[in-house]
Amino acid sequence: MNNILPYGTQLKPLLIYSNLSDSSLRKFINKKGIFLSTYDRETIIPLLVSSLISPEEFEYLRKLHKNREEKIKRSTKRLVTNNDVDIVDALNDYSFDAESDSCFECYKYDISPQFTIEDNVYCFPYTITRIDRLQDWTDYETQHSGNIKISKRKNTLEIELESNYTSPETQDINTKIVNDITKHLRKKKLIDEKEKPTFIKYEDFSNKNRFYFLLNFKKLSKDINFIGINDIEFGPDETKNNHPEEIEWIKDHVKKLILKGKKLEDIPFLTKDENFEFLIIEKITYHYSFNIDGHTGECLVSMGFPNILKKLDPMNPFTYSYDNLKINWDENGVNKSLEKQINNFLSQFIGNVRDTNYEKYKS
């Protein structure tokens, strides 16, 4: 039975959560002889779910499906408490009801979210198995992890909830956990009834200040050295008029520009800030070297507002991830504990610079 092609409700989750682009879905449905006046996912997916796919069409979907390296993406939300809250006291009676999760056709929990302490940080780690028939017809289960890290900000009444996720499913689960924790704290009268999680989002900046915000992660700490910008993705703001002459061609001909190379911060285009107000920046990738407690290496850190040029969502959160962490080996080699230590160290300083930049450049 496992060799039967997916259909109906089996087909829906892999279309919703797959990495298939809108244009790929459009080509696929056109190949089935279906042509529409509007090609949005909300229209295409129900039509595909209600139809059957042939082995050839399934193979076509598989070829379109792009496997991405499972990188941990990070975003942060905050809650303001009514007083100086002890996190253990506030959450020792909290549990996430995984059984009530309504997406079991998409995934199942291997390890349900449970309150624990990792490296002196309060966490809700978990693991899911995703049912993804596009990966392999007969071996279609993949594992993904997620985590919510909870800490108190020094000298404030704020609780910080860092969302670590590796797939669209774990991103959704993290949102559910954060919302559930917020309800729990409301019930205990630890936050105001109207208090909602706050986070850094696209609409918090003007176009120009969003560039400034993302271009100012060069100085993290004395142990982390900025090498250069390796990647930047941006596009024209089509709501703006009277673009500067040198970027007028972008508005007329380009949806998105992706520049890849080395030391892109030195190219004239990124040194002329008069262009920034007419452009939307989506992503930037920094190249750093580090020397942390005698452990040296390099890493790429990508940050920005994912897919903002594809869908202009004002609530799109600031997110960052490590694209490539290379640690120079010594005679003891490199283990997962050391990788986690360096990850946490880098995250701490990225978070500090993020908060400083936000206060400086928010609208």
N, C-alpha and C positions, 0 to 999 in steps of 0.2 A: 504493500500500500504506500510505502514511502516513495515509490517511483512514479506515483501519479502526479501529473502536472498540477501546480496550484491553480485554484479557481475560487471565485466568490470571495468569502471572508478570508480565505488563505492568501488570496492575491492582494487584498486591500492593504495590509500592514507593510508588505514589502514594497509597494508602490509609494505609500505615504512616507516611510522612513528610509527608503533607499536614497542613494546619492544621484539618482537620475535627475537631470536638469529639466526645466520646463520645455526647452526646445527639443530634447530627446523624447519626451513624452508625446510632443506634438508629432514628430516624425513617425513614432511608433503607431499612433492611432491613425495617421494618414495611410501608413502601409497596410492597415486593416481595411482601408477603403472608407474610413469615416472622416468627414470634413466638417468643421464647425465654424461658426462666426466668432466665437470666443474660445481661446485655447488656454484657459487657466486650469490649475490643478483641481479646483473644486468641481469643474465640469468634466474633465477628462477621466479622473480616477473612478467616479461612479459608473461611467460608461464601460471602462475596462473591467471593473469588478463584475458587471452584469453579463459579460461576454466570456467566451472560452478562448484560450490561446493555444496555438499549435506548437509542436516541438521546435519548428523553425523560428516562430515568434519568441518563444522562451529563450532560445539561444541568442537571438537578436538583443533581447533585454539584458542578458548576461554580458554581452559584449559592450553594451552601453554603460553598464554599471561599473563605476570606478571605485576600486578598492583604495581606501585611504589608510595611511598609517594611523594606528590608534594612539593619538596624542591626547594628553590630558589638557582639556581647556578649563580655564579658571575665570570666574567672575565673582563679584562680592556684593552682598546686600547688608544693610544695617538696620537695626531697630534701636530706638531710644527708650530706655527703661525709666520707670518712675522713681527709682532709687538705686542704690548701689547693689545690684543683684549678684548673688553667687550662682554661677552657672549650674553647678552640681545640684544645689538645692532647687533651682528652678526647673531642672529637667530630669531629676532622678525618678519621677513618676510618669515620665512621658514615654510613649512607644508609638511607632508608626505602624498603622494597621495595613500591612502589605496585602492581606487577604481581600481588602476592599478595593484594591487597585483594579480598574476596569479594562486594562489593556492586556489581559492574559493571552489574547490571540496573537499578540506581538512578541511577548517575552514571558519568562517565568523567573522567579527569584531563586537563586542558588543559596545566597546568604542574604537574609532580610536585614534592613537597616536596624542596627542596634547601637544604643548609646555606649561609647567606649572611650578610652583615653589612649592616644598615640603621640609619643614624644611630647608629653605634657600639654597636648591640645585635645580638646573634647571633640569627638567625631561621631558621625553616623555613616560608617562605611557599609557597602553592600556589593553584591555581584549578581548579575542577571545572565541568563542565557537567552539570546535573541534568536528568533526563528526567522531565518533569512534565506529563502530558497534561491535567491539570485547568486549566492556564493557558490553553491554546488547543488546539483539536482538531488543527490542522495545524501549529502553531508551538509546540512543547511543550518546548523546551530553554531553560533559564535558567542563567546563570553565577553562581557563588558563590565567594567567596574565604575562605581561612582562613590562620592563621599561629600558630606557636609561637615566642614570644620567650623567650630564655634569658639570664639574668643572675645575677651573684653578689651576695648580700646583704652589705653592708659589715660588717666586723668579725665575721663568722660563717663557718661552714663550709657554709652553705646555698646551694643552687642554686635559683633561682626560675624556674618555667616558666609564663609567662602565655599562656593559651589565648584567641585571638581567633577568633570564628566568626560566621557569618552565616546558618546554616541548620542543621537537625538533622543533615544529612549531614556538614557540616564540623565540627560538634561531635563526632560519632562518630569522624571521622578524627583530630581532635586527641587524643582519648583514646587511640587506637591509637598515635599518634606518641609521646605521653608514656610509655605503657607500654613501647614499643619502646626508647626512650632509656634508661629505667630498667634494662631487661635488658642493654643495651649497657654501662652503667656498672658493673653487677654483674660482667659478664664481665671487665672491666678492673680489678676489685678496688678501684674508686674509691668504692663505697658497700657497706655491709654486705649480706650475702645476704638478710636479712629486711627490709631497708629498703624502704618503700613511699612513694609520694608522699602528702604530707599537704596538707589544704586546709581552709578554713573551711566548715563545713557546718551544716545545720539543728540537728542533735542536740547541737551544742557549747554551746547556750544554753538556759536556762529561758525560758518564755514572756515573763516580765517583762524579763529581760536581753536577749532578742532585740529587744524594742521599744527598750530603751536603746541597744543597738548601732546600730540603724538610724536612730534619732532624733538621733544625735550626729555628723552630718557637716556641721554648720553652719559650722564654722571650718576651712577647708582651708589657706589661706595669706593673706598680706596682699594678694596680687594677685587673689584670688578672693573675691567678696562674696556672701554668702548673702542671697537675696531672700525666699524662702519655700518652703513645701512645697505642691506643686500637686496631688498625687495620693497617696492611701494606700489600700491594699487589705488587708483583714483579715477574719477570721471567728471564730466561737466554737470553743473547744477542747471538743469533746463528751465528752472523757474526764474533765472537771472537774465537780465538783458544787458546790452552794452559791454560785452566781454572785451578785455584788452585784445588788441589786434593779434598778438602773437599766440593767443589760445582760442581765437574765434573759430579756427578750423576744427578744434576738438568738439565744440558744441554741434557743428554741422555734420560731422562725420563719425564721431567716436562715442560709444556708450561707456567703455571702460578701457583704461590704459594700465598695463602691467609692465613695470620696469624692473628688470633683474640685472644684477651686476655687482660691483664693489664700490664702496664709498660714494653711493648715490647722493649723499648729503652735499657733495661738492658740485653737482651739476647745476648750471645756471637756473634751470627751471625751478629748482627747490630753494634757491636763494632769493628769488623775487617774490616777496610776500604779497605784492599787489595782485598776484594771480589767485591767491588762496580763497578769496571771498567768492570766486566764481567756480570753484571746484569742490567736489565732495571726496574726501579721503576715506577709504574703506579699510586699508590694511597697511602696516609697515613692519618690516622685519629687521631687527637689530642683530649685529654680530658682536659678541663679547668674548673676552678671555677672562679667566679668573684664577685666583690663588687663594683658596679657602682652607685654612688650617693645614697648609703645606700641600694640599691637593690642587693640582693645576689642570687646566683644560679650556675648552671653548664651547660656546653654545650659540644657537640662533633662537631669538625670542620674537614671535609674531604677535602683534597686538592690533586692536582696532575694533570695528563695528561690523561683524560678519554679515556678508551678503546685503549690505545697505544699498548698494547700487542696483541690486536685483529687486529689492522691495524696500521702499523708503518708509521704514517704520520708526517713528520718533522715539519709541520705547526700546529700541535695539540697544542691548547692554554692551558696555566695554568689556572685552574678553581678551585674554592672552594665553599663549601656550608655548612650550619649548619644542621647536622643530627638530633640533639636533643637539643633544648633549654628549660631548666627548670628554672623557676624563682620562688624563694621561696615567697609565698604569705604573705602579711601583711593584716591588717584589711581592706584595700582598695581593695584587690584583684589585679589581673593582667589584664590589658587591652591591646588592640592592639597598642595604642600609646606608651605604655611602652616597649612592645616587639620591636617595630620599633626603639625606642631610643637606646635600648641595642644592637640591630642588627647593627645600624649605628656606635655605639661606637666600637664594636668588629671589624667591617669592617675597620674602620680607622686604628687601630693598626695592623691588619693583613696586610693591604696595606703598612704600613710603614716598617714592617719587610720584607715583600716580596720585596720591592724595594731595601732595604739594602742588602738582601741576593743575589738578582739578580746582583747587581754591584760587589759583592764579588766573585761570583761563575760562572758568565757567561764565555763562552769560548772566 
